[in-house]
């Protein structure tokens, strides 16, 4: 069990988690009001027991006790916000495997929307990405069986299977007619860091924040420095677009890689004593070179921590469109052999004290990527604020951004307006944002 390490949660893909295990505490008795509240709670628990027994004895088919209890627990958690949920033992094990950066499946980050599975982003170089699955696609059927009526975990379980086994996925894209894509399942090995040199600029893309990300970033920077003399290196582009998040400690380490000092992020829960602050240590891996960070509507959670820290310290220029807006922390609480619960326990804040929950990181330079013709006229992109039951932004003066922003990134870098704008800025070419 990971006790001193942050753990992820899934909803728009892999999202931020918080370190630690939370124990159970007894409620203190503080006089009549507390006693009355306690009596009312026990009456409600008796109601739950009555309903449970009636279902067991009278339902038209004999239900499984464990299924009923799991569903009740999950219903209690999911009623709180979109990121709290219950994981049975298998789902908990799958989650722990995924944080190590290798797992079986199709290679897509998903959430549930209007009864369908919605693709947040396909993971680079996976069967889903190679088959043409795109961000925003709605999956309506799996092998001809409709998804409506399933929970997200049930739908994800159906997408898993033996390596080399095909799965036919029915997709609805924009206003077009549904169509089928056959995807061959494979072992998904997440290469969370990719890099290349482009005309004197070091390009580094982070696809997720797994436990390999910081080491991969360090190696990428070392390779770039080894390939190109320092005086010829114009700067770096850090691409966080469609990165759904991951491990909190990795987000902190990546931010620290570019900062000499100062706060990176803070987390604040219901109780003041649970607040935490994380600060940078001396040492900038790129020696003060200019850096541009790319974000879009698919950049969430850990990605927003990095973008927010570098923006507040004016260490980087943030370019693209507003990020997803997931500014909450989930703690994974093990429940023995039964699995674990994922519970929202805090909001996180950028160094300047900004909560981006249901708001997102607003880029310094807004560049909108044009959609291809077959994606135009589809549904409006949606962010955290559009999720039913989302946690509100604590600062009521901050307007929530329900419309979201596009998560489309062209597969060919030549067509990537945001990336090419960043290159031109670093190369000192006069450009105009529009």
N, C-alpha and C positions, 0 to 999 in steps of 0.2 A: 504493500500500500504506500502511495506517495503521501507523506506527511509534511515534509518540508519543501514540497515543490508544488507549483501552481498546476492546476488541472483544467482541461478545457471543458466546454459545454457546447452542444450542438443545437442550433435553431436555424440561422442564416449561414449554415456551415459551421466551422469550428470557431468558438468564441471564447472570451477571456474567462479564466477561473481564478480562484484565490487559494492561497496555501492554507493548510491547517485542517484540523478535525474538530468539529463542534460537538461537545458532550451535552447530555440532557441535564437540566437543572430543575429542582423542585420550585414551585411557585410559593413565595412566602405568604403567610397569612397576616394581613395588615388591618384587621378589624372587619366590621360588617360589610362594607362595599365589596371587598375582596372575597369574603365568604359567599356573598350573594352571587358574584360572578362565577365562583367555582361551582356552586350548586347548579347554576344555569348550564355551565359547560357539561357537567355530568348528565344532566337531563338530555342534552343534545347527543351525547355519546350513547345513552340508552336508546334514543331514537334510531341511531345508526345500527345498533345491535338488533333492534326490532325489525328494521328493513332487511338487514342481512339474513336473518332467520326466515322471514317471509319469502324472500327470493329462493332460498335453499329448499324450502318445503313446497312452494306453490308454482314456481316458474314452469312453463310448459315443457322444458327439457332440463335435465339435471345439470346445473352449472358446476364448474370447478371452483372450489373454495379459494384457492390461491389466485385464480384469475380475477375473481370478484374483489378480493382484497387489494391486489395490485392496481386494478382499475380505480378503486375508491381512493387509494393513496395518490395515484397519478392525477385524478380529478381534483383532489384537494390542492396539490401543488400547482397544476397548470392554471387553476383559477386565480393564482396570485399574479403571475405575469408570464410572458411567453417563454421565459428562459428557465423557469423552475420546473422540475419534473422528477419522476421516479425512474430508476434504471434497475431492472432485475439483474441477476448475477451475470447472465450472458452479455447483456448490453453494457454493464459496467466493465467487464473484461474487454469487450470490443473497443470501448472508449480508451482504455489504458493502452491497448495495442496501437490505436491510431495516433496517440500522442508521441509514440516512438517513431512515427514516420513511415510505417509499413503495414498494410492491411489488404484484405481481399475485397474485391467489388468492382464497380464500374468507374469510380473516380469522379464523383460529383458531390458538391456541397449543396444540401437541399434544406428547404423549410416547407411548411404546410400553409396553403392559402386557398380559402374557399373550397375546402375538401379535396384539393389536388396537391400533389407534390410540386413545388416550384423550385427550379434550379437557380441557386444563388450564383454558382460559377462551376464550370468543369475544371478539374485540376489538370494542369499542364501535362502533356505526354501520357495521358491515361486513355483507356478504351473509349470513354465517353467523349473526351476532347477530340480524339481522332475520328470518331463517328459523326462529328458535327453538332453535338449538343451545345446550346448557347445559353448564356445567362438570361433569365426571364422566361425560359421555356416552361410550360406547364405539362407535367406528366399525368395523363388521364387513365392509362391502362398499362398493365404489365402482363405480357404474354396473353393479351386479349381480355384479361380480367380487370374490371374497373377498380380504381383506387378509392373512390368515394366511400366513406364508411369505415376506412381504416385509420388508425392513428399513424403519426409520422414514424414511430418505431416499427410498427407492423409493416408499413410500406418499405422502409429501409431494409428490414429483414428479408422481404421478398426479392429485393434487388441483389442481395448477397447470394452466393452459391459457389459451386465448385469451379475452380479455374478452368478456363476454356469452354465453359458452358455458355451457350448463347441466351440472350434475353431480348425479346422484342418489346420495345418501349414505344408507346403511342404518345405523340407530342402535339400540343396545340401552341402555335407560335403566332403572337399578334392576332390579327383578324382572319388569318388563313385557315384553310381546312386542316383538320388533324391528319397527321401522317405517321408512319411507322419507321423506326430505326432499329436495326438489329445490332446489338452490342455484345461482344464476346468478353465475358468476365475474365479478369486477370488479377494477379497480385499487384496491388498498388504500392509502389515505392515512391514516396513523396520526396522529390528533390527540391527542398524548400528554398534553395538559393541557386540562381542562374546568373551568369555574368558574361560580358563581352566588352571589347573595346570598339568604339565607333568614332573614327575621325578625331582622336585625342580626348574622347570622353569615356569614362568608365561607367558602363550601364550595369546595374545590379537589380535583379528582380527577386523579391521575396514572395513566395506563393502561399506560405503558411508559417506560423510560429510554432515549430516542433522543437524537441529538445536538441535538434541538430542545427538550428538556424544560426545562432551566434557564431559557432565554429565555422559554419559554411560561409558566413559573411566575412569573417576574419581571413579565411583562405582566399576568398575572391579578391579582396583588397590587396592581399600580398601578391597574388598572381598578376593583377593589373599593374601594380608598382614595379614588378619584376620585368614586365613586358615593355613598359614605356618609361623613359626617363622622366624624373620629377618635373623638369622645366617644360616638358611637352604635354603634360597632363593638365587639361583645362578644368576638370572638375568631375563630379559624379552625378548620375541620375539614379535615385532609389525609387524603384517602381513598386508601389504597394496596392496598385489597382486590383480589385477582385480578390484581395487577400482577406479572408473572413476572420482571421485572428488566430488564437491559440494560447500558448503558455505565457502567463504574466511575467515570469522571470526572464523569458527570452525577449519580450518587448522592452523590458527595462535594460537588458544587456545590449540590445541593438541601439537603443537611444543613447546609452552611455558610450557606445563606440564613437560617437560624433561630438560628444560634449566634454568639456574640461571640468565643469563644476555645475552646481545648482540642482534643484529638484527636478525629477523626471515625471513623477506622478504621485498622487496621494489617493488613498481610499478612505471613505467615511461611511460607517454603518449607522445603525440606530443609536448606539451608545458611543459617546465621545471617546471612551477608553479603548474602543476597537479601531480607532483611526490609525492609519499607517502612512508614512512618507518614505519615498525611495529617492535617493540622490545619486548624482553622477560622481565617479571618481576621476582623478586627473588622468589625462591621456586621450588624445583624439587620433583615431587610427588613420585618418586621411590628412592629418597635419594642417587643418584649417582650410583645405581646398573647398571651393564652392560646391554646394550640393542642392539639387532640386528634387523634391519628393512629389511623386505622382499619386493622386488619389482619385477615386470616383465612387459611385453609389454602391459598389461591391466591396469597398474597403471598410472593414468593421473592426471594432473592439481593440485588439492588440495593435492593429495597424493605426487606429486613431490615437492610441497612446503615443506611438512613435511620432506621428505627424504633429500632434498637439505639443509634445515636448520640444521638438525642433523648431516649430513655429513660434512658441512663446519665448524661447531663448534667441530667436532671430538667427538661428544657426543654419536654417534652410529656407528656401522659397517653396511654398506648397502650391502645386499647379494641378489643374484638372477641374473636377466638379465636386460638389459637397459629398462628404462621406456618409456612411449608413446611419450613424448616430446611436450606436450601442455603447452606452456609458455605464453599464452595471457590471458588478462582479458576482460570479457564482462560486459558492463553496461546495465542494464535493464531500458529502458526509457518508462514510461507509456504514452499512447496516448489517454487519456480520456476513454470514453466508447468503443473505437474501438479496444483496446488491448494494445500492447506494441511492441517496437522494441528492439532487442538484438544487441548491437553494440560493436565491438572490439575497446576498447579505450586505452589499454596500454599493455605493456609486463611486466612480473614480473621477478625478479632477486633474486637469492639466496644471502645469506649474503656476500659471496665472490665476488659478482658482476657478477655471471654467468647467462646468459640467456640460458635456456634449450629448448627454442622454436625450434622445428624441430630437436632436438638433443637428449633430454632426460637426465635422471640421470644415469650415468654409475656406476654400483655397485663397491664397494671396492673388493668384492670377487664374481667372476662370476661363477655361478653354473647353468648349463643347465639341465632342466627337460626333460627326454626322453618322446616322444610322444607314445601313444599306437598305435598298428599296423594299426587300422582303420583310424587314422588321419595322418599317414605318406604319403608323396607324394602330399599333398594338396598345396594350395597356400602359398606363402611366407608371413609370418606375416608382417603387415604394420603398421607404426606409423604415427605421425603427418606429417612428411615430404612427405609422399606418397599421402596425400590428395590434390586434385586439388585446386589450388588457395590459398594454405596455406601461412600464414605470414612467411616471411623469418627470419632466425636468424640474429639479428642486427650485430653480430660479423662475418664478412665475412670469417675470418680465421677458424671459427668453421665449420667443415664438417657436412653437414646434413646427417642424418641416415635414408635413404629411406627404408631400408629393414625391419625395425622394429624387434621386438623380440617376442618370443612365449608368449601367455597368458594362456597356459594350466597349470592347477593345478589338480593333481590327487584327486579324491573324497575320497580315503582312505589315511589317514595320514601316514600309514605304507609305502606307495609307494611314498611319497612326499620327493624327494631327497633334495630340498632346505631347507625345514623345518627341516629335520633330521640332515642336516649339521649344521644348526644354533643351534639345541639342543646340538650336540656334542661339538661345540665351547664353549658354555656357561658352559658345564659340564667339560671342560678341557681335552676332549679326543683328541688325536693326529689325525688330519684328513688332507687329501690332496685334494685340489681343482683340478677337471679335467672336 
